[in-house]
């Protein structure tokens, strides 16, 4: 039976690779490398760098996956489902063509495979099509963990919960019942519409890379700066990955 490792590789710093992940890398025959075009070539390059640094044998090979664009218009959930279906068809074809029975393939996933990544969902769709696969997941250091470490903060206040959500959801307003909210996938910068609320923000982009940017403070005071810095960085690099924590300001401060 074909084996597939889904390996979390952290968010940009090769030093964040775990011992378990490195041991898994050295068992792989074929690495399936997503290719999202010239704008995100740096992301593929880091995957290549990780392989070259940590794999002790030159016997592995790589297969590029030309990732199709997701339809931007229409119903969001339906669009994602259709896109995942196309990806599952593509993965299934490549696994059958490029990975022999009893060989080990791998997908290298940014951060941790369980946190706002759909690789596992897509591979489950491949298995549902009838392709026998033995899946093993190796967790990685997530952007959520790195954000907290870089800002030297705990994600939650004592006795309180923290919510992980997306910019799409935050656009509906700061969620009730939570004092701290970690926001991922916010291309529209939804935080800017909450500036009238008494909130603190801890923001980071390109975490773990040489281009890392950090900003923090009262949201009303720093939101314009974050928007400007983000726009300049995206224009310079052609892509951006950022994340932030919003927290109700400490009334005792």
Secondary structure, DSSP 8 states (H G I E B T S, - for coil): -EEEEEEE-BSS-GGG--HHHHHHHTT-SEEEEEE--GGGHHHHHHHHHHHHHH---S--EEEEEE------SS-HHHHHHHHHHHHHHHHHHHHHHH--TT-EEEEEESB-TTSS--HHHHHHHHHHTT--EEEEEE----HHHHHHHHHT--SS-TT--EEEEEHHHHTT-S-TT-SEEEEE--TT-GGGGGTTS-EEEEEEESTTSTT-EEEEEEHHHHHHHHHHHHHHHHHHHS---EEEEEEE--TT-
